Amino acid sequence: MLALGLSAITYAQDHNHPYAAGLRASPDGAGATVRYHPSELIAIEGQLNFSGGRPAGLPSSSGKSTMAGILAQVNTPLIGPQVMVFFGAGAHYGSWIRYKDVSKNETMYGLDLVFGVEYRFSDMPLGVSVDVKPSLNYAPDVTYFPNNLLGLSARYYFGNKGRMKVTPNHNNRNNTGRR
């Protein structure tokens, strides 16, 4: 995943494509994120997440996990071009110690949904987002996957589309451009 991310960054710098790379933090772990925007409204994101597990006693307590996933997302402006709402779906694969009192790693794979809001700064190629990413495992059996449910990400955008072009508000001007 790291090699893929570094290759994407190098390619983006050479070809001015809208790539982003950053970090994703969650209450139970952290990870890396790489995002490609083939258009303003579509994004493809790869994530590598590590979780220390959720504390015992919670309704969804679990052990450590390592997960790689890919998500296809739709972006739509919420407030101007800088605040975007995104939603999408994807799949994940990894290992999970399902119960804290059992040290056996289980291979897991399943489906993910994602919903979030991203703010992209107009004067620098940075974006910050918050998201909810519920997951459902299909192996070793069908079960809800509680780790990395909430996320806070910070991304650096590469290429020409890294900087948002914010159009000034001209509502206070008449048709001649004078105030």
BARODO-285032 format. One record per residue: x, y, z of N, C-alpha, C, O in turn. Coordinates in steps of 0.05 Angstrom, whole numbers, padded with zeros to 5 digits, always signed. Layout:
residues N
XYZXYZXYZXYZ/...
***
This chain:
residues 179
+00017-00024+00000+00000+00000+00000+00017+00025+00000+00011+00044-00014/+00039+00025+00016+00057+00047+00017+00070+00052-00010+00072+00075-00020/+00079+00030-00023+00092+00033-00050+00072+00043-00070+00079+00060-00087/+00047+00034-00068+00026+00044-00086+00021+00074-00082+00018+00089-00101/+00021+00082-00057+00017+00110-00050+00039+00127-00061+00035+00149-00072/+00064+00118-00057+00087+00134-00067+00088+00135-00098+00095+00155-00109/+00080+00113-00111+00078+00113-00140+00057+00133-00149+00061+00147-00169/+00034+00133-00136+00013+00152-00143+00022+00181-00140+00015+00198-00157/+00036+00187-00119+00046+00214-00114+00065+00222-00136+00063+00244-00147/+00084+00205-00143+00104+00211-00164+00089+00215-00191+00095+00234-00205/+00071+00197-00197+00056+00200-00222+00039+00226-00223+00038+00239-00243/+00027+00233-00200+00011+00257-00199+00028+00282-00203+00019+00300-00216/+00051+00282-00191+00068+00306-00194+00077+00309-00223+00080+00331-00233/+00082+00287-00237+00091+00288-00265+00068+00294-00284+00073+00305-00305/+00044+00287-00278+00021+00289-00296-00001+00307-00287-00022+00309-00301/+00002+00321-00265-00018+00340-00255-00046+00327-00252-00066+00339-00259/-00047+00304-00240-00073+00291-00235-00081+00297-00206-00064+00302-00189/-00107+00296-00201-00117+00303-00174-00115+00280-00154-00135+00266-00148/-00092+00275-00144-00087+00254-00124-00084+00267-00097-00077+00291-00094/-00090+00252-00076-00087+00261-00049-00076+00238-00032-00082+00215-00037/-00059+00244-00013-00049+00224+00005-00049+00236+00033-00044+00260+00037/-00055+00220+00053-00056+00231+00080-00059+00209+00101-00054+00185+00097/-00067+00218+00125-00071+00201+00148-00100+00201+00157-00114+00221+00154/-00109+00178+00167-00136+00176+00178-00134+00166+00207-00122+00145+00212/-00146+00180+00225-00146+00172+00253-00174+00165+00261-00193+00176+00252/-00176+00145+00279-00202+00137+00289-00199+00133+00320-00176+00132+00329/-00221+00132+00335-00218+00129+00364-00203+00104+00372-00192+00104+00394/-00202+00084+00355-00189+00059+00363-00164+00053+00346-00153+00031+00348/-00155+00071+00330-00131+00066+00313-00124+00088+00294-00133+00111+00297/-00108+00081+00274-00099+00101+00254-00092+00086+00229-00092+00062+00228/-00087+00102+00208-00080+00090+00182-00073+00111+00162-00069+00134+00168/-00071+00102+00137-00064+00119+00114-00086+00118+00094-00101+00099+00092/-00088+00140+00078-00108+00142+00057-00095+00153+00032-00079+00172+00033/-00102+00142+00009-00094+00152-00017-00120+00155-00033-00136+00137-00034/-00123+00178-00046-00148+00184-00060-00142+00194-00088-00124+00210-00092/-00157+00185-00108-00155+00194-00136-00182+00205-00144-00203+00192-00140/-00183+00229-00156-00207+00242-00166-00207+00242-00196-00195+00260-00208/-00219+00222-00210-00220+00223-00239-00237+00246-00249-00234+00255-00272/-00255+00256-00232-00271+00280-00238-00277+00294-00211-00271+00284-00190/-00289+00318-00213-00295+00333-00188-00315+00318-00171-00315+00321-00146/-00332+00302-00183-00354+00289-00167-00348+00260-00160-00364+00248-00146/-00327+00248-00170-00321+00220-00165-00293+00217-00152-00275+00232-00160/-00291+00199-00133-00265+00194-00120-00262+00164-00116-00282+00150-00111/-00238+00154-00118-00231+00126-00112-00210+00128-00090-00189+00141-00093/-00216+00115-00067-00198+00117-00044-00189+00090-00035-00204+00071-00033/-00163+00088-00029-00152+00065-00016-00144+00072+00013-00134+00094+00018/-00150+00053+00031-00143+00058+00059-00129+00034+00070-00134+00011+00063/-00110+00039+00088-00097+00019+00104-00100+00027+00133-00089+00047+00142/-00116+00012+00148-00123+00019+00176-00113-00002+00196-00114-00026+00191/-00104+00009+00218-00095-00008+00241-00111-00001+00265-00115+00023+00270/-00121-00020+00279-00137-00015+00303-00126-00030+00327-00118-00053+00324/-00125-00017+00350-00117-00030+00374-00140-00045+00387-00136-00058+00408/-00164-00043+00375-00187-00056+00386-00203-00037+00403-00195-00015+00410/-00227-00046+00410-00245-00030+00427-00244-00041+00455-00242-00065+00458/-00247-00024+00475-00245-00034+00503-00267-00054+00510-00289-00053+00500/-00259-00073+00527-00279-00093+00536-00301-00079+00552-00296-00059+00564/-00324-00090+00550-00347-00078+00564-00365-00062+00546-00388-00057+00552/-00354-00053+00523-00371-00039+00503-00388-00059+00489-00381-00083+00487/-00411-00051+00478-00428-00070+00464-00414-00083+00441-00421-00105+00433/-00395-00069+00429-00381-00081+00406-00351-00082+00411-00335-00074+00395/-00343-00093+00435-00315-00095+00441-00302-00116+00423-00314-00137+00416/-00277-00111+00414-00263-00129+00397-00233-00125+00400-00225-00107+00414/-00218-00142+00387-00189-00141+00389-00177-00126+00366-00191-00112+00351/-00151-00129+00363-00135-00114+00342-00143-00123+00314-00153-00145+00310/-00139-00104+00295-00144-00111+00267-00125-00095+00249-00116-00073+00256/-00120-00106+00226-00106-00093+00204-00123-00097+00179-00130-00119+00173/-00130-00075+00166-00148-00077+00143-00140-00059+00120-00132-00036+00125/-00141-00069+00096-00137-00053+00072-00164-00053+00057-00178-00073+00055/-00171-00029+00047-00197-00027+00034-00196-00008+00010-00178+00009+00009/-00216-00010-00007-00218+00008-00030-00248+00017-00031-00266+00001-00027/-00252+00043-00035-00278+00055-00035-00283+00071-00060-00264+00086-00069/-00306+00070-00072-00314+00088-00094-00334+00108-00081-00352+00100-00067/-00329+00134-00087-00345+00154-00073-00356+00174-00093-00344+00179-00114/-00379+00186-00085-00391+00208-00100-00388+00233-00082-00395+00231-00058/-00379+00255-00093-00376+00280-00079-00396+00300-00089-00401+00301-00113/-00408+00315-00071-00427+00336-00080-00422+00361-00062-00419+00358-00038/-00422+00385-00074-00417+00409-00058-00439+00413-00037-00463+00409-00043/-00431+00420-00013-00450+00426+00008-00453+00457+00012-00475+00468+00010/-00430+00470+00016-00429+00499+00019-00407+00509+00001-00384+00509+00009/-00413+00517-00024-00392+00526-00042-00374+00503-00050-00380+00480-00045/-00352+00510-00064-00335+00488-00074-00316+00477-00053-00302+00457-00059/-00314+00489-00030-00294+00480-00010-00305+00459+00009-00290+00443+00020/-00331+00457+00013-00343+00438+00031-00358+00417+00015-00378+00424+00002/-00349+00393+00015-00361+00371-00001-00372+00350+00018-00359+00342+00038/-00395+00339+00011-00406+00316+00024-00399+00292+00006-00401+00294-00019/-00390+00270+00017-00384+00247+00001-00398+00222+00013-00401+00220+00038/-00404+00203-00004-00416+00178+00004-00407+00157-00016-00402+00163-00040/-00406+00132-00008-00398+00112-00026-00397+00084-00013-00407+00080+00009/-00385+00066-00028-00384+00038-00018-00358+00025-00028-00345+00035-00047/-00350+00003-00016-00326-00010-00024-00323-00037-00010-00343-00049+00000/-00299-00047-00009-00293-00073+00002-00267-00071+00018-00251-00054+00014/-00264-00090+00037-00240-00092+00053-00230-00120+00056-00245-00139+00052/-00204-00123+00063-00192-00149+00068-00171-00144+00090-00157-00124+00090/-00168-00163+00108-00148-00161+00129-00149-00183+00149-00159-00204+00144/-00138-00176+00173-00137-00196+00195-00149-00183+00220-00147-00158+00223/-00161-00199+00237-00176-00189+00260-00175-00209+00282-00180-00233+00278/-00167-00200+00306-00170-00216+00330-00197-00208+00341-00200-00187+00355/-00217-00224+00336-00245-00216+00341-00251-00212+00371-00265-00193+00378/-00239-00229+00387-00245-00227+00416-00219-00222+00431-00199-00234+00425/-00220-00203+00450-00195-00195+00464-00183-00218+00480-00158-00218+00484/-00198-00238+00488-00187-00260+00504-00177-00283+00486-00168-00303+00497/-00178-00280+00460-00169-00301+00442-00147-00288+00425-00151-00267+00414/-00124-00301+00423-00101-00289+00408-00100-00298+00379-00079-00293+00366/-00120-00311+00369-00120-00322+00342-00128-00300+00322-00150-00289+00324/-00111-00295+00302-00118-00277+00280-00136-00291+00261-00131-00314+00253/-00157-00278+00252-00176-00290+00232-00174-00272+00207-00174-00248+00209/-00174-00285+00184-00175-00270+00159-00204-00260+00156-00223-00275+00161/-00206-00235+00147-00233-00224+00143-00234-00210+00117-00214-00199+00107/-00258-00209+00105-00264-00192+00082-00293-00186+00083-00309-00200+00094/-00300-00163+00071-00327-00155+00072-00332-00129+00057-00316-00120+00041/-00355-00117+00062-00364-00093+00048-00365-00069+00067-00370-00072+00091/-00360-00045+00056-00360-00021+00071-00379+00000+00059-00383-00001+00034/-00390+00017+00075-00403+00041+00066-00388+00064+00078-00374+00061+00098/-00390+00088+00066-00376+00111+00077-00394+00136+00072-00405+00139+00051/-00395+00153+00092-00410+00178+00091-00392+00199+00105-00382+00193+00127/-00388+00222+00093-00371+00242+00106-00373+00270+00094-00388+00274+00075/-00358+00288+00106-00357+00316+00098-00327+00323+00096-00312+00317+00115/-00319+00336+00075-00291+00345+00072-00290+00375+00067-00306+00386+00052/-00271+00388+00080-00266+00416+00076-00239+00418+00062-00219+00408+00073/-00238+00431+00038-00212+00435+00024-00206+00464+00025-00221+00481+00016/-00182+00470+00035-00173+00498+00037-00169+00510+00009-00159+00497-00009/-00177+00535+00006-00175+00548-00020-00146+00558-00026-00139+00561-00050/-00131+00564-00006-00104+00576-00010-00081+00556-00007-00058+00564-00010/-00087+00531-00002-00066+00510+00000-00078+00483-00007-00103+00479-00003/-00062+00464-00016-00073+00439-00025-00077+00418-00002-00067+00396-00003/-00093+00427+00018-00099+00409+00040-00129+00405+00043-00144+00423+00037/-00136+00382+00052-00164+00376+00058-00167+00362+00084-00149+00346+00092/-00188+00367+00099-00194+00354+00125-00222+00343+00123-00240+00357+00115/-00225+00318+00131-00252+00306+00130-00258+00290+00155-00240+00281+00169/-00284+00287+00160-00294+00269+00181-00313+00249+00167-00328+00257+00148/-00313+00224+00175-00330+00204+00162-00339+00183+00181-00328+00179+00203/-00360+00169+00173-00370+00145+00186-00368+00123+00165-00377+00126+00143/-00356+00100+00173-00351+00078+00155-00359+00052+00167-00343+00037+00177/-00386+00046+00166-00394+00020+00177-00386-00003+00158-00385+00000+00134/-00379-00026+00170-00369-00049+00154-00383-00074+00162-00392-00077+00185/-00385-00092+00143-00398-00118+00148-00378-00139+00137-00371-00139+00114/-00370-00158+00155-00352-00180+00147-00368-00203+00136-00390-00209+00145/-00357-00217+00116-00369-00241+00105-00352-00265+00112-00361-00288+00108/-00328-00261+00122-00311-00284+00131-00297-00274+00156-00289-00251+00157/-00294-00290+00176-00300-00318+00176-00330-00325+00177-00337-00348+00171/-00346-00306+00185-00375-00309+00182-00387-00281+00180-00373-00261+00182/-00413-00280+00175-00426-00254+00172-00428-00240+00199-00442-00251+00217/-00415-00217+00202-00415-00203+00227-00409-00174+00222-00396-00166+00203/-00419-00157+00240-00412-00128+00239-00384-00124+00248-00375-00137+00267/-00369-00107+00234-00341-00101+00241-00339-00074+00254-00343-00054+00241/-00334-00072+00281-00336-00047+00295-00311-00029+00293-00313-00005+00299/-00288-00039+00285-00264-00023+00286-00263-00002+00263-00274-00007+00242/-00250+00021+00268-00247+00042+00249-00273+00053+00239-00275+00062+00216/-00293+00053+00255-00320+00063+00247-00320+00093+00242-00332+00102+00222/-00308+00108+00259-00307+00138+00256-00279+00146+00247-00259+00134+00256/-00277+00166+00230-00251+00174+00221-00248+00204+00218-00267+00218+00211/-00224+00213+00222-00216+00241+00217-00191+00239+00200-00171+00228+00208/-00193+00251+00176-00171+00249+00157-00160+00276+00149-00175+00296+00148/-00134+00277+00144-00121+00301+00133-00106+00292+00108-00090+00273+00110/-00110+00306+00086-00098+00297+00060-00084+00321+00047-00093+00344+00049/-00062+00315+00034-00048+00334+00017-00055+00327-00012-00052+00304-00021/-00064+00347-00027-00072+00343-00055-00049+00350-00074-00035+00370-00070/-00045+00333-00094-00024+00337-00114-00036+00344-00141-00059+00336-00146/-00022+00358-00158-00031+00364-00185-00046+00391-00186-00049+00404-00165/-00054+00398-00210-00068+00424-00214-00093+00427-00198-00100+00449-00190/-00108+00405-00194-00133+00407-00179-00130+00406-00149-00149+00406-00134/-00105+00406-00140-00100+00406-00111-00109+00432-00099-00119+00431-00076/-00107+00454-00112-00116+00479-00102-00144+00485-00113-00148+00484-00137/-00162+00490-00095-00190+00496-00103-00190+00524-00114-00178+00542-00103/-00205+00529-00136-00209+00555-00146-00236+00565-00136-00257+00556-00145/-00235+00584-00118-00259+00594-00106-00268+00619-00121-00252+00638-00123/-00292+00619-00132-00302+00641-00147-00313+00662-00128-00329+00655-00110/-00304+00687-00131-00314+00708-00112-00344+00713-00116-00355+00708-00138/-00357+00722-00095-00385+00727-00096-00389+00755-00108-00380+00775-00097/-00403+00756-00131-00408+00782-00144-00437+00791-00141-00447+00806-00158/-00450+00782-00121-00478+00790-00117-00482+00820-00112-00504+00830-00116/-00461+00833-00102-00464+00862-00096-00456+00880-00119-00452+00904-00116/-00453+00868-00143-00445+00884-00167-00469+00884-00187-00484+00865-00188/-00470+00906-00202-00491+00907-00223-00479+00894-00248-00456+00885-00248/-00493+00894-00270-00484+00881-00295-00459+00893-00307-00446+00880-00323/-00452+00918-00301-00429+00931-00312-00404+00925-00296-00382+00932-00304/-00407+00912-00274-00384+00905-00257-00378+00926-00236-00359+00922-00220/-00392+00948-00236-00388+00969-00217-00406+00965-00193-00427+00952-00195/-00397+00975-00170-00412+00973-00145-00433+00994-00143-00448+00996-00124/
***
